[in-house]
């Protein structure tokens, strides 16, 4: 009897210790044996919503099965070199995607030689095979607080401009941008109300069917960015985004639309806070084709009340104007100095579209630092290398920016694209 009691006491002690040890675990390592089902190549299926901290390791290929969410308070850690694919059996709305919900955190830090890659799980991948990476934050949006996200209707937006949704570095998103319906589409990267406490550097959106990168309000900053061969806009913002961007290369895809499309608010052009980013050292290259609507796209279109400062840009190859400013509110922003394009080279010219009437511009042309109708020759296998001397050192007005003395994104001796990019 004493033996049975002693054994019972020992088993109870082991059980209690096990509970204590498990409760102290900071995170869970996803293992194919205990999460979902095994799939090809020993991969693990990511499915549904996660309420615990999880780490994805580079020795396992992961499949997103439908919409995968990380709830408020959780941390998703992704090791360098990890590959996350979409489930190839899911080919309908809302498709496969990964969402970091408002209040959750992502720690995705790849390296130059071991980027983190989100891609299609289809054997022969195509643009639009899956959704993309979505981050919901708590920074201001000019639609209000707790706005429903375009994908899945989860809340984003708040009052904390310095909100921190984590770190995204050396991350590539391929073949995203699946279309749910004519008015609702995924992007490669979607930043919903993300704050400037978040670090986003060395990211690439490639071969997608909607925008490569889209900002819905917020204040997050981006540095070292590639948007390549996406079939809508390379970079897009709306709803009061007020972040910074430096060192960005955009090339539109065949039948792609604009390099950059900047909006304030489609329902209220004067909504506050206004979209008012600062961009510097950007190269925008057209594929040289009309868009999918058989129209000639612009290099940049500023519309619906956006403001901002745009320095040290090269814009080349577009069948439409290099820069278009549309509607009266946005045109007024140019005239009052809250929308400024300076220190740029373009092989076309600016134009203005107000009340459906297009006229050639004069405000941008009036600056001696904006060189229009230029011959621009870029080098390299994919034709993105090349800068012009001079330019404006934006670090003199905002210390977040690197000090530069050139116009464009990629100098001939630049190394920031080496190793991790996929084009």
Secondary structure, 3 states (H helix, E strand, C coil): CHHHHHHHHHHHHHHHHHHHHHHCCCCEECCCCCCCCEEHHHEEEEEEEECCCEEECCCCEEEEEEEEEECCCCEEEECCCCEEEECCCCCCCCCCEEEECCCCEEEEECCCCCCEEEECCCCCCCCCCCCCEEEECCCCCCCCCCEECCCCCCEECCCCCCCCCEEEEEEEEECCCCEEECCEECCCEEEECCCCCCEEEEEEEECCCCCCEEEECCCCCEEEEEEEEECCCCEEEECCCCCEEEEEEEEECCCCCCCEEECCCCCCCCCCCCCEEEEEEEEEECCCCCCCCCCCCCCEEECCCCEEEEEEEEEECCCCCCEEEECHHHHHHHHCCCEEEEEEEECCCEEEEECCEEEECCCCCCCCCEECCCCCCCECCCCCEEEEECCCCHHHCCCCCCCCCEEEEECCCCCCCCCCCCC
